[in-house]
Amino acid sequence: MPVIFRVSYRMLGDRAEAEDVTQETFLRAWKIMPRWQPNAKFSTWACTVALNLCRDRLRKKKPVLMDEPPEQVDVALRPEQALASRQAVSRIEAEIACLPIRQKEALELCAIDGMGNIEAAEIMGVSIHALESLLARARRSLRARLKQEMDQ
């Protein structure tokens, strides 16, 4: 399930750490399978496990920025446009990394991974209203910080 790796990678910003979390998630799934009683979709449960493992790792160390942007820049751009685009992505990544952890999780699950609010709320263990509040605060904070940076 590529979504487990994507969520882990975006949360941790480190490919090796994300691979470890993905592997640990599936090890836990393998161990629990004989007792599995599906109260939710397996993918939702697995994302929740991966998210919790990422939280544990983040508590143990400082947050780091991703070593590569999540999306490739269009190669048809002129070099100066490509550089400006990469710099913009880096600034946005840096601002996302500075968000409080719950806002960051909500934003990444919904806006970056494209999950619906219901599934993201279930993964995070919050109500849909709480998720929407986290998303609104994250977006407001990002807008304000990026605007402030542009005004300087």
C-alpha positions in Angstrom: 0.0 0.0 0.0 1.9 3.0 -1.3 -0.3 5.4 0.9 1.5 4.1 4.0 4.9 5.0 2.7 3.7 8.4 1.4 2.1 9.3 4.7 5.2 8.2 6.6 7.6 10.0 4.2 5.7 13.2 4.4 5.6 13.1 8.1 9.2 12.1 8.7 10.9 13.7 5.6 13.4 10.8 5.5 13.1 7.9 3.1 14.9 5.4 5.3 12.7 6.3 8.3 9.6 6.1 6.2 10.6 2.6 4.9 11.2 1.5 8.5 7.7 2.8 9.6 6.1 1.1 6.5 7.8 -2.2 7.4 6.8 -1.9 11.1 3.2 -1.2 10.1 3.0 -4.3 8.0 4.7 -6.4 10.7 2.1 -5.2 13.2 -0.6 -6.1 10.6 0.8 -9.5 10.2 0.8 -10.1 13.9 -2.8 -8.9 14.4 -4.3 -10.7 11.4 -5.4 -13.8 13.3 -7.4 -11.6 15.7 -8.5 -9.0 13.2 -12.1 -7.8 13.5 -12.7 -5.2 10.9 -14.3 -2.2 12.5 -12.8 0.0 9.7 -11.2 -0.5 6.4 -7.8 -2.1 6.6 -6.1 0.9 4.8 -7.6 3.2 7.5 -6.3 1.1 10.3 -2.9 0.7 8.6 -2.6 4.5 8.1 -3.5 5.1 11.8 -0.7 2.7 12.8 1.8 4.3 10.5 0.8 7.8 11.8 1.2 6.7 15.4 4.6 5.2 14.6 5.6 8.5 12.9 4.4 10.5 15.9 6.6 8.3 18.2 9.6 8.9 16.0 9.0 12.6 15.8 8.8 12.9 19.6 12.2 11.3 19.8 13.9 13.8 17.5 13.6 17.3 16.0 11.6 17.6 12.8 13.6 17.7 9.6 12.7 19.0 6.1 12.3 16.6 3.3 15.4 15.9 1.3 13.5 16.2 -2.0 10.3 17.9 -3.1 7.1 15.7 -3.1 6.4 16.5 -6.8 8.7 16.8 -9.7 9.1 20.2 -11.3 8.0 20.4 -15.0 11.1 19.9 -17.1 9.7 22.2 -19.8 10.3 25.2 -17.6 13.1 27.6 -18.2 15.9 27.1 -15.7 15.1 30.3 -13.8 11.4 29.3 -13.6 12.3 25.8 -12.4 14.6 27.3 -9.7 11.8 29.7 -8.6 9.4 26.8 -8.5 11.7 24.6 -6.4 12.4 27.5 -4.0 8.6 28.0 -3.6 8.1 24.3 -2.9 10.9 24.4 -0.4 9.4 27.5 1.4 6.0 25.8 1.6 7.6 22.6 2.9 9.5 24.6 5.5 6.3 26.3 6.6 4.4 23.0 6.8 7.2 21.5 8.9 6.7 24.4 11.4 3.0 23.8 11.9 1.9 22.1 15.1 2.0 18.3 14.5 -1.8 17.8 14.5 -2.3 20.6 11.9 0.5 19.2 9.8 -1.0 15.7 9.9 -4.5 16.9 8.9 -3.1 19.0 6.0 -0.9 16.2 4.7 -3.6 13.6 4.8 -6.3 15.7 3.2 -4.5 18.2 0.9 -1.4 16.2 -0.1 -2.6 12.5 0.1 -6.1 13.4 -1.1 -8.0 11.6 1.6 -11.5 12.6 2.4 -12.3 14.3 5.7 -14.1 11.2 7.1 -11.2 8.9 6.5 -8.6 11.4 7.6 -10.5 12.1 10.8 -10.8 8.4 11.5 -7.0 7.9 11.0 -6.2 10.8 13.3 -8.8 9.7 15.9 -10.7 12.9 15.9 -14.2 14.1 14.9 -14.8 15.4 11.4 -15.5 18.8 13.0 -12.1 18.7 14.8 -10.3 17.7 11.6 -12.0 20.6 9.7 -10.9 23.0 12.4 -7.3 21.7 12.2 -7.3 22.1 8.5 -8.7 25.7 8.7 -6.1 26.6 11.3 -3.3 25.1 9.3 -4.3 26.9 6.1 -4.7 30.2 7.9 -1.3 29.8 9.5 0.3 28.9 6.2 -1.3 31.8 4.4 -0.2 34.3 7.1 3.3 33.0 7.3 3.8 33.0 3.5 2.2 36.5 3.2 4.6 37.7 5.9 7.5 36.2 4.1 6.5 37.9 0.8 6.0 41.3 2.5 9.6 41.2 3.7 
